[in-house]
Amino acid sequence: MNFPRPPPARRVVGASKYLDRLMASNVTKDSVEAVFRQVLGPEYDPEQSQLRLQSLRMLELVVAIENEFSVSIPEDAPIAKITASVQNVVDYLNRLARRR
């Protein structure tokens, strides 16, 4: 049985810029703190300015951030520095959004 082919996907001009702005607007300190609380649970203390996470916790946090904000953090990114604080994550995600 032959099924009809779907029409070719059409690219929407300007969609990428719209999605970048949308992603950037979703990256707030509160949204990142929610991910930190979800992953770290009682280990997360919002009063700490610098977190000292074990590598497994860093990896869990990176995966959760990638899933929550639909981004891909490169393997060669300085993960320890990025995940050291909520503000570092917010700044990094906003930089990623501007680069797109």
C-alpha positions as CSV (number, residue, x, y, z in Angstrom):
1,M,0.0,0.0,0.0
2,N,1.4,3.4,-1.0
3,F,0.8,6.3,1.3
4,P,0.9,9.8,0.0
5,R,4.0,11.8,0.9
6,P,3.5,14.7,3.2
7,P,4.1,18.1,1.7
8,P,7.6,19.5,2.3
9,A,8.0,21.5,5.5
10,R,7.9,25.2,4.9
11,R,10.4,27.4,6.8
12,V,8.9,30.4,8.5
13,V,11.1,33.4,8.0
14,G,12.0,35.1,11.3
15,A,10.8,32.1,13.4
16,S,14.3,31.6,14.8
17,K,14.5,35.1,16.2
18,Y,11.1,34.8,17.7
19,L,12.0,31.5,19.4
20,D,15.2,33.0,20.7
21,R,13.3,36.0,22.3
22,L,10.8,33.6,23.7
23,M,13.4,31.4,25.2
24,A,15.3,34.4,26.6
25,S,12.1,35.8,28.2
26,N,11.5,32.4,29.9
27,V,14.9,32.3,31.6
28,T,14.4,34.1,34.9
29,K,16.0,33.6,38.2
30,D,12.8,32.1,39.6
31,S,12.5,29.6,36.8
32,V,16.1,28.5,37.2
33,E,15.7,28.3,41.0
34,A,12.7,26.0,40.4
35,V,15.0,23.6,38.5
36,F,17.7,23.8,41.2
37,R,15.0,23.0,43.9
38,Q,13.6,20.2,41.8
39,V,17.0,18.5,41.2
40,L,18.8,19.3,44.5
41,G,15.9,19.2,46.9
42,P,16.9,20.1,50.5
43,E,20.5,20.4,49.4
44,Y,19.7,23.7,47.6
45,D,20.0,26.8,49.8
46,P,19.0,30.0,48.0
47,E,21.1,32.0,50.6
48,Q,24.4,30.4,49.3
49,S,26.0,32.5,46.7
50,Q,28.2,29.7,45.4
51,L,27.2,26.0,45.2
52,R,29.7,23.3,45.5
53,L,28.2,20.4,43.7
54,Q,29.6,16.9,43.2
55,S,30.0,16.0,39.5
56,L,26.9,13.7,39.5
57,R,24.7,16.5,40.8
58,M,26.2,18.9,38.3
59,L,25.3,16.5,35.5
60,E,21.8,16.0,36.8
61,L,21.4,19.8,37.0
62,V,22.7,20.3,33.5
63,V,20.3,17.6,32.1
64,A,17.3,19.2,33.9
65,I,18.3,22.7,32.6
66,E,18.6,21.4,29.1
67,N,15.2,19.8,29.3
68,E,13.4,22.7,31.0
69,F,14.7,25.4,28.7
70,S,15.1,23.3,25.5
71,V,18.8,24.1,25.1
72,S,21.9,22.0,24.5
73,I,24.9,22.8,26.7
74,P,28.1,21.8,24.9
75,E,30.2,19.1,26.4
76,D,33.2,21.5,26.5
77,A,31.3,24.2,28.4
78,P,32.7,25.0,31.9
79,I,29.9,23.1,33.8
80,A,31.4,23.7,37.2
81,K,31.4,27.5,36.7
82,I,28.0,27.6,35.0
83,T,26.3,25.6,37.8
84,A,28.1,27.3,40.6
85,S,25.1,29.7,41.2
86,V,21.6,30.4,39.9
87,Q,22.7,33.7,38.5
88,N,25.5,32.0,36.5
89,V,23.0,29.7,34.9
90,V,20.6,32.6,34.1
91,D,23.5,34.5,32.5
92,Y,24.7,31.5,30.5
93,L,21.3,30.7,29.2
94,N,20.7,34.3,28.2
95,R,24.1,34.3,26.3
96,L,23.1,31.1,24.5
97,A,19.8,32.7,23.5
98,R,21.6,35.8,22.1
99,R,24.0,33.6,20.0
100,R,21.2,31.8,18.1
